[in-house]
């Protein structure tokens, strides 16, 4: 009798047909088992695509397509509401480790000048998903030498730093990234805290991932889950306050569908200003910001201060 362990091992080794046969036999015995159904789907999905993968040119072409195919696979997993357990972890390591090896081959054969800039980000993404955080961080930082403000790279770095024990620095980067573009946060790479728990808690409450991403920083800052903050200059705080004023004007003009986003952005900016060191010596700025926050939610500062954790 075949075992699930045998099927998982075959998945890890890229022997998808063997894995499919193992899970098929197990399903004959337990046809309603959700983990076996998911495992059979995973092995069949990739077995059906193996010939196509092997026809791709080794290096950049195959690595890039593997990442694209894995994204498509994850969407299908979500659509079918399959559990992401041992078989999912096995295929993640198999496919993305293979993609990583082809990106490295591309770099060895073509050099940095021969690679599209986003290939480096794809490599960093693969390394994060397979838990290779030291190399993922190195590639992420290397990417900054070749791209101006590569989209989402700050979240890659933050995730890596958390798993490498630099929690405060990780939280600072997450907070900064969420301030400037929360839409770039990728749920599929987040295993760090507090974001992983926050996402699990909030996701069932939102139909739209876009709205969820806007609310995540508000939720974290209201509860002081990300107390760490970088130093902002007076000029930076003034720019943030000017943005808050601009958004306040939009509250009167924007269509209803944008009001949630505008409110979330105003709250996030306002709490960032109040948490900054510079604001502590600028009572006029604090008063103005607090007034604007109270106009959005009269209890927000009271709720926040009630549960606030003393900063280190």
Backbone as numpy.savetxt, mean C-alpha at the origin, in Angstrom:
# Nx Ny Nz CAx CAy CAz Cx Cy Cz
-2.69 -40.96 -0.88 -3.53 -39.77 -0.88 -2.65 -38.53 -0.88
-2.93 -37.61 -1.80 -2.16 -36.37 -1.87 -2.51 -35.48 -0.69
-1.61 -34.59 -0.35 -1.84 -33.68 0.77 -1.76 -32.24 0.29
-2.35 -31.35 1.05 -2.28 -29.92 0.73 -0.83 -29.45 0.70
0.00 -30.00 1.60 1.40 -29.61 1.64 2.09 -29.90 0.31
1.74 -31.05 -0.29 2.32 -31.40 -1.59 1.90 -30.39 -2.65
0.63 -30.01 -2.63 0.14 -29.03 -3.60 0.80 -27.68 -3.42
0.97 -27.24 -2.17 1.62 -25.96 -1.89 3.06 -25.97 -2.36
3.77 -27.08 -2.13 5.15 -27.20 -2.56 5.25 -27.08 -4.08
4.32 -27.72 -4.79 4.31 -27.62 -6.24 4.07 -26.18 -6.70
3.19 -25.48 -6.00 2.95 -24.07 -6.35 4.22 -23.25 -6.15
4.89 -23.46 -5.05 6.11 -22.71 -4.76 7.17 -22.94 -5.83
7.19 -24.14 -6.38 8.20 -24.50 -7.37 7.77 -24.22 -8.80
6.57 -23.68 -8.97 6.09 -23.37 -10.31 5.57 -24.56 -11.08
5.30 -25.65 -10.40 4.75 -26.86 -11.04 3.22 -26.81 -10.93
2.64 -25.94 -11.74 1.23 -25.61 -11.57 0.30 -26.76 -11.95
0.66 -27.51 -12.97 -0.19 -28.64 -13.37 -0.21 -29.70 -12.27
0.97 -29.97 -11.69 1.02 -30.93 -10.58 0.17 -30.45 -9.40
0.28 -29.16 -9.10 -0.50 -28.60 -8.00 -1.99 -28.72 -8.27
-2.38 -28.43 -9.50 -3.80 -28.51 -9.87 -4.32 -29.93 -9.69
-3.52 -30.90 -10.09 -3.95 -32.30 -9.95 -4.08 -32.70 -8.48
-3.16 -32.23 -7.66 -3.22 -32.54 -6.23 -4.50 -31.97 -5.62
-4.77 -30.69 -5.90 -5.95 -30.05 -5.30 -7.26 -30.60 -5.88
-7.20 -31.08 -7.12 -8.38 -31.72 -7.70 -8.74 -32.99 -6.94
-7.73 -33.79 -6.62 -7.97 -35.02 -5.86 -8.49 -34.72 -4.46
-7.93 -33.68 -3.85 -8.38 -33.31 -2.50 -9.81 -32.79 -2.52
-10.19 -32.10 -3.60 -11.56 -31.59 -3.71 -12.57 -32.73 -3.88
-12.12 -33.84 -4.46 -13.01 -35.00 -4.58 -13.44 -35.47 -3.20
-12.55 -35.31 -2.23 -12.84 -35.74 -0.86 -13.60 -34.68 -0.07
-13.25 -33.39 -0.33 -13.87 -32.29 0.41 -14.30 -31.20 -0.57
-15.36 -31.42 -1.32 -15.75 -30.49 -2.40 -16.20 -29.12 -1.92
-16.53 -28.97 -0.65 -17.01 -27.68 -0.14 -15.94 -26.89 0.61
-14.75 -27.43 0.69 -13.69 -26.78 1.46 -13.23 -25.50 0.75
-13.42 -24.31 1.35 -13.09 -23.06 0.67 -11.60 -22.90 0.38
-10.75 -23.40 1.27 -9.31 -23.30 1.03 -8.88 -24.15 -0.16
-9.46 -25.34 -0.28 -9.13 -26.21 -1.42 -9.68 -25.64 -2.73
-10.86 -25.05 -2.67 -11.43 -24.42 -3.87 -10.53 -23.28 -4.33
-10.10 -22.47 -3.38 -9.20 -21.36 -3.71 -7.87 -21.88 -4.25
-7.31 -22.90 -3.61 -6.03 -23.45 -4.04 -6.11 -24.04 -5.44
-7.22 -24.72 -5.74 -7.41 -25.29 -7.08 -7.51 -24.17 -8.11
-8.26 -23.12 -7.77 -8.37 -21.98 -8.70 -6.99 -21.37 -8.97
-6.21 -21.17 -7.91 -4.90 -20.54 -8.07 -4.00 -21.37 -8.98
-3.93 -22.67 -8.73 -3.06 -23.52 -9.55 -3.55 -23.60 -10.98
-4.87 -23.65 -11.19 -5.42 -23.69 -12.55 -5.17 -22.38 -13.28
-5.34 -21.26 -12.56 -5.17 -19.94 -13.15 -3.77 -19.81 -13.75
-2.76 -20.19 -12.99 -1.40 -20.02 -13.46 -0.97 -21.12 -14.42
-1.54 -22.31 -14.27 -1.25 -23.37 -15.24 -1.73 -22.98 -16.63
-2.88 -22.31 -16.70 -3.43 -21.88 -17.98 -2.61 -20.78 -18.64
-1.74 -20.14 -17.88 -0.96 -19.02 -18.39 0.52 -19.33 -18.52
0.92 -20.53 -18.12 2.34 -20.86 -18.10 2.97 -20.82 -19.49
2.30 -21.41 -20.48 2.87 -21.40 -21.84 3.06 -19.98 -22.35
2.09 -19.11 -22.06 2.20 -17.72 -22.47 3.39 -17.04 -21.81
3.59 -17.34 -20.54 4.71 -16.74 -19.81 6.04 -17.17 -20.41
6.15 -18.46 -20.73 7.42 -18.99 -21.23 7.77 -18.49 -22.62
6.77 -17.98 -23.34 7.03 -17.42 -24.67 7.59 -16.00 -24.60
7.47 -15.36 -23.45 7.96 -13.99 -23.30 9.47 -13.97 -23.22
10.04 -12.91 -23.74 11.49 -12.76 -23.72 11.97 -12.60 -22.28
13.02 -13.32 -21.93 13.55 -13.23 -20.57 14.10 -11.83 -20.32
14.00 -11.41 -19.07 14.47 -10.07 -18.73 13.31 -9.13 -18.51
13.46 -7.90 -19.00 12.48 -6.84 -18.75 11.08 -7.21 -19.21
10.97 -7.80 -20.41 9.64 -8.12 -20.96 8.89 -9.11 -20.06
9.58 -10.18 -19.68 8.90 -11.19 -18.87 8.63 -10.67 -17.46
9.59 -9.97 -16.87 9.38 -9.43 -15.54 8.20 -8.48 -15.48
8.12 -7.56 -16.44 7.04 -6.58 -16.46 5.69 -7.26 -16.65
5.62 -8.23 -17.55 4.35 -8.91 -17.80 3.92 -9.76 -16.59
4.87 -10.34 -15.89 4.53 -11.13 -14.70 3.89 -10.24 -13.64
4.42 -9.04 -13.46 3.84 -8.12 -12.49 2.42 -7.73 -12.92
2.23 -7.46 -14.20 0.90 -7.12 -14.70 -0.07 -8.28 -14.50
0.39 -9.48 -14.81 -0.47 -10.65 -14.65 -0.82 -10.90 -13.19
0.14 -10.63 -12.31 -0.14 -10.84 -10.89 -1.18 -9.84 -10.40
-1.11 -8.60 -10.89 -2.14 -7.61 -10.53 -3.51 -8.08 -11.00
-3.57 -8.62 -12.22 -4.84 -9.13 -12.75 -5.34 -10.30 -11.90
-4.42 -11.15 -11.50 -4.76 -12.30 -10.66 -5.35 -11.86 -9.32
-4.74 -10.85 -8.70 -5.24 -10.38 -7.40 -6.65 -9.79 -7.53
-6.91 -9.10 -8.61 -8.25 -8.55 -8.83 -9.27 -9.68 -8.96
-8.87 -10.75 -9.62 -9.77 -11.89 -9.78 -9.99 -12.59 -8.45
-8.95 -12.68 -7.64 -9.10 -13.25 -6.29 -10.10 -12.43 -5.48
-9.99 -11.11 -5.58 -10.92 -10.24 -4.85 -12.35 -10.39 -5.37
-12.47 -10.47 -6.69 -13.80 -10.59 -7.29 -14.50 -11.86 -6.82
-13.75 -12.93 -6.67 -14.32 -14.21 -6.25 -14.35 -14.35 -4.72
-13.79 -13.35 -4.04 -13.78 -13.37 -2.57 -13.10 -14.61 -2.01
-11.99 -15.01 -2.65 -11.25 -16.18 -2.18 -10.34 -15.80 -1.01
-10.15 -16.71 -0.06 -9.24 -16.43 1.06 -7.79 -16.38 0.58
-7.03 -15.50 1.21 -5.61 -15.37 0.85 -4.78 -16.04 1.93
-4.66 -17.34 1.79 -3.95 -18.11 2.81 -2.69 -18.74 2.23
-2.42 -19.98 2.58 -1.13 -20.59 2.26 -0.88 -20.67 0.76
-1.89 -21.08 -0.02 -1.71 -21.19 -1.47 -1.43 -19.84 -2.09
-2.12 -18.82 -1.61 -1.90 -17.46 -2.12 -0.48 -17.00 -1.80
-0.04 -17.26 -0.58 1.32 -16.87 -0.19 2.36 -17.60 -1.05
2.08 -18.87 -1.34 3.01 -19.66 -2.15 3.12 -19.11 -3.57
1.98 -18.78 -4.18 2.01 -18.29 -5.56 2.59 -16.88 -5.62
2.34 -16.10 -4.58 2.93 -14.75 -4.53 4.44 -14.84 -4.57
4.98 -15.71 -3.72 6.44 -15.85 -3.69 6.95 -16.40 -5.02
6.26 -17.36 -5.59 6.70 -17.97 -6.84 6.73 -16.95 -7.98
5.62 -16.26 -8.21 5.51 -15.37 -9.37 6.38 -14.13 -9.20
6.33 -13.51 -8.04 7.05 -12.26 -7.87 8.55 -12.48 -7.68
8.95 -13.61 -7.14 10.38 -13.93 -7.10 10.90 -14.13 -8.51
10.09 -14.77 -9.35 10.47 -14.96 -10.75 10.56 -13.62 -11.46
9.59 -12.73 -11.20 9.64 -11.40 -11.81 10.89 -10.65 -11.36
11.21 -10.75 -10.08 12.40 -10.07 -9.56 13.66 -10.55 -10.27
13.76 -11.85 -10.47 14.96 -12.39 -11.12 15.09 -11.87 -12.55
13.96 -11.67 -13.23 14.02 -11.16 -14.60 14.33 -9.67 -14.64
13.89 -8.92 -13.64 14.27 -7.51 -13.57 15.77 -7.38 -13.30
16.27 -8.24 -12.44 17.71 -8.21 -12.17 18.51 -8.59 -13.42
18.01 -9.57 -14.17 18.65 -9.96 -15.42 18.66 -8.79 -16.40
17.53 -8.06 -16.45 17.44 -6.90 -17.34 18.48 -5.85 -16.97
18.66 -5.64 -15.68 19.64 -4.65 -15.25 21.05 -5.11 -15.59
21.34 -6.41 -15.43 22.67 -6.93 -15.73 22.99 -6.83 -17.22
21.98 -7.07 -18.06 22.24 -7.11 -19.51 22.09 -5.75 -20.20
21.19 -4.89 -19.66 20.92 -3.63 -20.33 21.43 -2.42 -19.57
21.72 -2.59 -18.28 22.13 -1.45 -17.48 20.95 -0.54 -17.20
21.19 0.46 -16.37 20.11 1.34 -15.97 19.55 2.14 -17.14
20.40 2.47 -18.11 19.94 3.28 -19.24 18.98 2.52 -20.14
19.04 1.19 -20.08 18.17 0.40 -20.95 16.84 0.06 -20.33
16.63 0.48 -19.09 15.39 0.13 -18.40 14.45 1.32 -18.33
13.17 1.05 -18.47 12.19 2.07 -18.18 12.23 2.35 -16.69
12.01 3.60 -16.33 12.17 3.99 -14.94 11.22 3.23 -14.01
10.01 2.93 -14.50 9.06 2.26 -13.61 9.41 0.80 -13.38
10.38 0.26 -14.14 10.81 -1.11 -13.91 11.43 -1.25 -12.52
12.16 -0.22 -12.09 12.76 -0.25 -10.77 11.69 -0.28 -9.69
10.61 0.46 -9.91 9.51 0.42 -8.95 8.84 -0.94 -8.95
8.71 -1.54 -10.13 8.13 -2.89 -10.20 8.99 -3.88 -9.43
10.30 -3.73 -9.53 11.21 -4.62 -8.81 11.05 -4.41 -7.30
10.99 -3.16 -6.87 10.81 -2.87 -5.45 9.49 -3.46 -4.95
8.45 -3.34 -5.76 7.15 -3.89 -5.39 7.22 -5.41 -5.21
7.87 -6.09 -6.14 8.02 -7.54 -6.04 8.76 -7.93 -4.76
9.83 -7.19 -4.47 10.63 -7.51 -3.29 9.84 -7.29 -2.00
9.02 -6.23 -1.96 8.20 -5.99 -0.77 7.19 -7.11 -0.59
6.54 -7.50 -1.67 5.50 -8.53 -1.56 6.07 -9.89 -1.18
7.33 -10.11 -1.48 7.94 -11.38 -1.10 8.71 -11.26 0.22
8.63 -10.09 0.87 9.23 -9.92 2.18 10.72 -9.62 2.19
11.27 -9.27 1.03 12.70 -8.95 0.96 12.85 -7.44 1.17
12.63 -7.00 2.41 12.58 -5.56 2.70 13.93 -4.85 2.58
15.05 -5.47 2.96 16.33 -4.76 2.79 16.61 -4.40 1.33
16.44 -5.37 0.43 16.69 -5.09 -0.98 15.63 -4.18 -1.58
14.38 -4.31 -1.10 13.31 -3.44 -1.59 13.60 -1.98 -1.23
14.10 -1.75 -0.01 14.43 -0.40 0.41 15.60 0.15 -0.42
16.59 -0.69 -0.65 17.74 -0.27 -1.45 17.31 0.13 -2.86
16.45 -0.68 -3.48 15.98 -0.37 -4.83 15.11 0.89 -4.83
14.28 1.05 -3.79 13.42 2.23 -3.70 14.26 3.50 -3.62
15.30 3.46 -2.79 16.17 4.63 -2.67 16.96 4.86 -3.95
17.35 3.77 -4.61 18.07 3.87 -5.88 17.19 4.51 -6.95
15.91 4.20 -6.90 14.96 4.75 -7.87 14.92 6.27 -7.81
15.10 6.82 -6.62 15.04 8.27 -6.45 16.14 8.98 -7.23
17.20 8.25 -7.58 18.28 8.86 -8.35 17.91 9.04 -9.82
16.85 8.36 -10.25 16.52 8.36 -11.68 15.12 8.88 -11.98
14.34 9.13 -10.94 12.99 9.63 -11.15 12.72 10.77 -10.17
12.10 11.82 -10.65 11.69 12.91 -9.79 10.35 12.56 -9.15
10.36 12.42 -7.82 9.14 12.10 -7.09 8.38 10.91 -7.69
9.02 9.75 -7.79 8.32 8.58 -8.34 7.05 8.29 -7.56
5.93 8.10 -8.23 4.64 7.97 -7.55 4.60 6.78 -6.59
4.23 7.06 -5.36 4.04 6.01 -4.38 5.30 5.48 -3.72
6.47 5.97 -4.14 7.72 5.37 -3.61 7.85 5.63 -2.11
7.28 6.71 -1.62 7.38 7.02 -0.19 6.68 5.95 0.64
5.60 5.37 0.10 4.91 4.30 0.81 5.71 3.01 0.77
6.43 2.78 -0.33 7.31 1.61 -0.41 8.38 1.70 0.69
9.00 2.88 0.78 10.06 3.07 1.78 9.52 2.93 3.19
8.34 3.51 3.42 7.75 3.44 4.76 7.47 2.01 5.17
6.93 1.22 4.25 6.64 -0.18 4.56 7.92 -0.95 4.87
8.96 -0.72 4.10 10.23 -1.41 4.33 10.82 -1.03 5.69
10.82 0.25 5.99 11.44 0.72 7.23 10.76 0.12 8.46
9.44 -0.03 8.41 8.73 -0.63 9.53 9.26 -2.03 9.80
9.39 -2.84 8.76 9.81 -4.23 8.93 11.31 -4.34 9.23
12.04 -3.25 9.02 13.46 -3.25 9.35 13.71 -2.62 10.71
12.64 -2.39 11.48 12.77 -1.92 12.85 12.82 -0.42 13.03
12.71 0.35 11.94 12.75 1.81 12.05 11.31 2.34 12.03
10.59 2.05 13.11 9.15 2.31 13.16 8.83 3.79 13.11
9.53 4.60 13.90 9.24 6.04 13.92 9.44 6.66 12.54
10.54 6.31 11.89 10.80 6.85 10.55 9.76 6.37 9.55
9.35 5.12 9.71 8.30 4.57 8.85 7.02 5.37 9.00
6.62 5.65 10.23 5.38 6.38 10.48 5.45 7.81 9.94
6.62 8.43 10.05 6.79 9.79 9.51 6.56 9.79 8.01
7.14 8.79 7.32 6.97 8.72 5.86 5.54 8.39 5.47
4.90 7.48 6.21 3.50 7.18 5.92 2.66 8.45 6.09
2.90 9.16 7.16 2.12 10.36 7.43 2.34 11.41 6.34
3.57 11.56 5.90 3.87 12.54 4.85 3.24 12.12 3.52
3.34 10.83 3.20 2.75 10.35 1.95 1.24 10.51 1.94
0.60 10.20 3.06 -0.85 10.32 3.17 -1.29 11.78 3.08
-0.44 12.68 3.54 -0.78 14.10 3.49 -0.83 14.61 2.05
0.10 14.16 1.24 0.21 14.73 -0.09 -0.55 13.95 -1.17
-0.70 12.65 -1.01 -1.49 11.91 -2.00 -1.88 10.54 -1.47
-2.93 10.49 -0.65 -3.35 9.20 -0.09 -3.78 8.20 -1.14
-4.17 8.66 -2.32 -4.63 7.74 -3.36 -3.52 6.82 -3.85
-2.26 7.18 -3.60 -1.14 6.35 -4.05 -0.83 5.21 -3.08
-1.51 5.18 -1.94 -1.31 4.08 -0.99 -1.83 2.78 -1.59
-0.98 1.75 -1.60 -1.35 0.44 -2.15 -1.66 -0.51 -1.00
-2.91 -0.93 -0.93 -3.32 -1.85 0.13 -2.58 -3.18 0.03
-2.19 -3.57 -1.18 -1.61 -4.90 -1.37 -0.21 -5.05 -0.80
0.44 -3.95 -0.40 1.78 -4.09 0.19 1.77 -3.88 1.69
0.66 -3.44 2.25 0.65 -3.02 3.65 0.49 -4.21 4.60
1.55 -4.46 5.35 1.51 -5.43 6.45 1.97 -4.78 7.74
2.37 -3.51 7.66 2.88 -2.79 8.81 1.74 -2.21 9.63
2.04 -1.92 10.88 1.06 -1.32 11.78 1.37 0.16 12.02
0.34 0.97 12.23 -1.06 0.59 12.47 -1.90 0.43 11.20
-1.31 0.70 10.03 -2.13 0.77 8.83 -2.82 -0.54 8.48
-2.13 -1.67 8.67 -2.74 -2.95 8.30 -4.02 -3.18 9.10
-3.97 -2.91 10.39 -5.17 -3.09 11.24 -6.25 -2.06 10.89
-5.84 -0.84 10.60 -6.80 0.21 10.25 -7.52 -0.15 8.96
-6.78 -0.63 7.97 -7.39 -1.01 6.69 -8.39 -2.14 6.88
-8.00 -3.16 7.65 -8.91 -4.28 7.90 -10.18 -3.80 8.60
-10.03 -2.87 9.53 -11.18 -2.37 10.29 -12.11 -1.51 9.43
-11.54 -0.68 8.58 -12.35 0.29 7.85 -12.87 -0.20 6.51
-12.17 -1.14 5.89 -12.51 -1.54 4.53 -13.97 -1.98 4.38
-14.53 -2.76 5.32 -15.94 -3.16 5.15 -16.92 -2.00 5.23
-16.47 -0.87 5.74 -17.37 0.27 5.93 -17.44 1.18 4.70
-16.59 0.92 3.70 -16.52 1.79 2.53 -16.74 0.99 1.25
-17.57 1.52 0.37 -17.75 0.90 -0.93 -16.63 1.28 -1.89
-16.06 2.44 -1.68 -15.03 2.97 -2.58 -13.67 2.98 -1.89
-12.65 2.38 -2.54 -11.29 2.44 -2.01 -10.77 3.87 -2.02
-11.24 4.68 -2.97 -10.79 6.07 -3.04 -11.20 6.83 -1.79
-12.46 6.68 -1.38 -12.91 7.34 -0.15 -12.21 6.77 1.08
-12.01 5.47 1.08 -11.32 4.84 2.21 -9.92 5.42 2.37
-9.20 5.59 1.27 -7.85 6.13 1.34 -7.84 7.57 1.85
-8.88 8.32 1.53 -8.98 9.69 2.05 -9.24 9.68 3.55
-9.99 8.70 4.02 -10.38 8.68 5.43 -9.31 8.05 6.33
-8.48 7.17 5.80 -7.47 6.49 6.62 -6.61 7.48 7.41
-6.03 8.51 6.77 -5.22 9.44 7.59 -6.03 10.20 8.62
-7.29 10.51 8.31 -8.16 11.18 9.28 -8.36 10.28 10.49
-8.68 9.03 10.24 -8.89 8.05 11.32 -7.64 7.92 12.17
-6.48 7.80 11.52 -5.22 7.62 12.25 -4.88 8.85 13.08
-5.07 10.04 12.51 -4.70 11.25 13.22 -5.68 11.59 14.33
-6.97 11.32 14.11 -7.96 11.55 15.17 -7.63 10.73 16.41
-7.12 9.52 16.19 -6.82 8.60 17.30 -5.35 8.60 17.67
-4.60 9.51 17.05 -3.17 9.64 17.35 -2.40 8.34 17.12
-2.78 7.63 16.08 -2.10 6.38 15.75 -0.79 6.60 15.01
-0.62 7.80 14.48 0.64 8.17 13.83 1.14 9.47 14.45
1.61 9.41 15.69 2.02 10.64 16.37 3.33 11.23 15.85
4.13 10.40 15.19 5.41 10.89 14.69 5.18 11.87 13.52
5.99 12.91 13.47 5.83 13.91 12.42 7.18 14.55 12.13
7.44 14.85 10.88 8.70 15.50 10.54 8.62 16.98 10.90
9.77 17.64 10.91 9.81 19.07 11.18 9.36 19.84 9.93
8.42 20.74 10.12 7.96 21.61 9.03 8.45 23.03 9.30
8.91 23.69 8.26 9.34 25.08 8.40 8.13 25.99 8.47
8.35 27.24 8.86 7.28 28.22 8.89 6.66 28.38 7.50
7.52 28.36 6.49 7.03 28.53 5.12 6.16 27.36 4.69
6.57 26.16 5.06 5.78 24.98 4.71 4.42 25.00 5.40
4.41 25.41 6.67 3.14 25.47 7.39 2.22 26.53 6.80
2.80 27.63 6.35 1.98 28.67 5.74 1.37 28.16 4.44
2.14 27.39 3.68 1.60 26.80 2.44 0.48 25.83 2.76
0.66 25.04 3.81 -0.40 24.11 4.21 -1.65 24.86 4.64
-1.47 25.93 5.38 -2.62 26.71 5.83 -3.32 27.36 4.63
-2.55 27.82 3.65 -3.14 28.39 2.44 -3.96 27.35 1.69
-3.46 26.12 1.68 -4.21 25.04 1.04 -5.50 24.75 1.81
-5.42 24.84 3.13 -6.61 24.64 3.95 -7.66 25.71 3.64
-7.22 26.94 3.45 -8.14 28.03 3.11 -8.76 27.81 1.74
-7.94 27.34 0.81 -8.46 27.07 -0.54 -9.53 25.99 -0.50
-9.25 24.94 0.27 -10.22 23.85 0.40 -11.51 24.33 1.08
-11.37 25.26 2.03 -12.54 25.79 2.70 -13.46 26.50 1.71
-12.86 27.21 0.77 -13.66 27.84 -0.29 -14.39 26.79 -1.12
-13.73 25.67 -1.35 -14.34 24.60 -2.15 -15.53 23.96 -1.45
-15.54 24.03 -0.12 -16.68 23.47 0.61 -17.99 24.13 0.20
-17.88 25.40 -0.20 -19.08 26.13 -0.59 -19.42 25.92 -2.06
-18.41 25.54 -2.84 -18.61 25.48 -4.29 -18.68 24.07 -4.86
-18.02 23.10 -4.19 -17.89 21.77 -4.77 -19.22 21.01 -4.78
-19.30 20.11 -5.72 -20.45 19.23 -5.77 -20.41 18.27 -4.57
-21.55 17.73 -4.25 -21.69 16.89 -3.07 -20.69 15.73 -3.07
-20.42 15.15 -4.25 -19.56 13.97 -4.29 -18.12 14.28 -3.90
-17.72 15.57 -3.92 -16.36 15.93 -3.56 -16.23 16.42 -2.12
-17.35 16.64 -1.44 -17.30 17.23 -0.12 -16.59 16.34 0.90
-16.79 15.03 0.81 -16.14 14.10 1.74 -14.62 14.23 1.61
-14.13 14.24 0.38 -12.69 14.36 0.13 -12.15 15.68 0.67
-12.87 16.77 0.41 -12.42 18.09 0.86 -12.35 18.15 2.37
-13.36 17.63 3.05 -13.36 17.62 4.52 -12.20 16.80 5.07
-11.99 15.63 4.48 -10.89 14.77 4.94 -9.55 15.47 4.77
-9.36 16.12 3.63 -8.10 16.81 3.39 -7.90 17.96 4.38
-8.97 18.71 4.64 -8.87 19.82 5.58 -8.51 19.33 6.98
-9.15 18.25 7.41 -8.85 17.71 8.74 -7.41 17.23 8.81
-6.96 16.54 7.79 -5.59 16.02 7.80 -4.58 17.16 7.83
-4.80 18.17 7.01 -3.87 19.31 6.99 -3.90 20.04 8.33
-5.11 20.27 8.85 -5.23 20.99 10.11 -4.53 20.29 11.25
-4.73 18.98 11.38 -4.09 18.24 12.47 -2.58 18.16 12.29
-2.14 18.14 11.05 -0.69 18.17 10.78 -0.09 19.48 11.26
-0.76 20.59 10.96 -0.27 21.89 11.41 -0.23 21.95 12.93
-1.31 21.53 13.58 -1.36 21.59 15.04 -0.32 20.71 15.71
0.05 19.61 15.06 1.05 18.70 15.63 2.48 19.17 15.42
2.68 20.11 14.53 4.04 20.53 14.19 4.68 21.33 15.33
5.99 21.28 15.40 6.71 22.00 16.45 6.54 23.50 16.29
6.55 23.97 15.06 6.42 25.40 14.81 5.09 25.96 15.31
4.04 25.14 15.17 2.71 25.60 15.59 2.64 25.82 17.09
3.47 25.11 17.84 3.44 25.23 19.29 3.81 26.64 19.76
4.56 27.37 18.92 4.97 28.73 19.28 4.24 29.77 18.43
3.21 29.34 17.74 2.44 30.26 16.91 0.97 30.13 17.30
0.59 30.78 18.36 -0.77 30.64 18.88 -1.82 31.17 17.91
-1.47 32.18 17.13 -2.43 32.74 16.18 -2.76 31.71 15.10
-1.73 31.02 14.60 -1.96 29.98 13.59 -2.80 28.85 14.17
-2.48 28.43 15.40 -3.23 27.35 16.03 -4.70 27.74 16.20
-4.94 28.98 16.57 -6.32 29.43 16.77 -7.10 29.39 15.46
-6.46 29.85 14.38 -7.12 29.86 13.08 -7.41 28.43 12.59
-6.43 27.56 12.75 -6.60 26.17 12.32 -7.68 25.49 13.14
-7.64 25.67 14.45 -8.64 25.05 15.32 -10.04 25.52 14.96
-10.18 26.78 14.62 -11.49 27.31 14.24 -12.01 26.63 12.98
-11.13 26.42 12.03 -11.55 25.78 10.78 -11.90 24.30 11.03
-11.14 23.64 11.88 -11.45 22.25 12.19 -12.79 22.14 12.91
-13.04 23.04 13.83 -14.31 23.01 14.57 -15.50 23.27 13.66
-15.28 24.02 12.58 -16.38 24.27 11.64 -16.76 23.01 10.86
-15.80 22.08 10.76 -16.06 20.81 10.07 -16.63 19.79 11.04
-15.99 19.69 12.21 -16.42 18.73 13.24 -16.17 19.37 14.61
-17.21 19.90 15.25 -17.04 20.62 16.51 -16.42 19.79 17.63
-16.43 18.48 17.51 -15.91 17.64 18.60 -14.56 17.02 18.28
-14.01 17.33 17.11 -12.81 16.61 16.66 -11.62 16.81 17.59
-11.37 18.04 18.02 -10.20 18.27 18.87 -10.41 17.71 20.27
-11.64 17.80 20.76 -11.94 17.23 22.07 -11.77 15.71 22.06
-12.28 15.06 21.00 -12.14 13.60 20.89 -10.68 13.20 20.79
-9.94 13.97 20.04 -8.54 13.63 19.83 -7.73 13.80 21.11
-7.93 14.89 21.80 -7.17 15.13 23.01 -7.52 14.14 24.11
-8.76 13.64 24.10 -9.19 12.69 25.13 -8.41 11.39 25.05
-8.05 10.99 23.85 -7.34 9.71 23.69 -5.91 9.85 23.26
-5.39 11.06 23.41 -4.05 11.32 22.89 -2.98 10.66 23.75
-2.02 10.04 23.07 -0.91 9.37 23.75 0.25 10.34 23.86
0.86 10.48 25.03 2.01 11.38 25.15 3.10 11.01 24.17
3.67 12.00 23.51 4.73 11.74 22.53 6.05 11.48 23.24
6.85 10.63 22.61 8.16 10.30 23.19 9.06 11.53 23.22
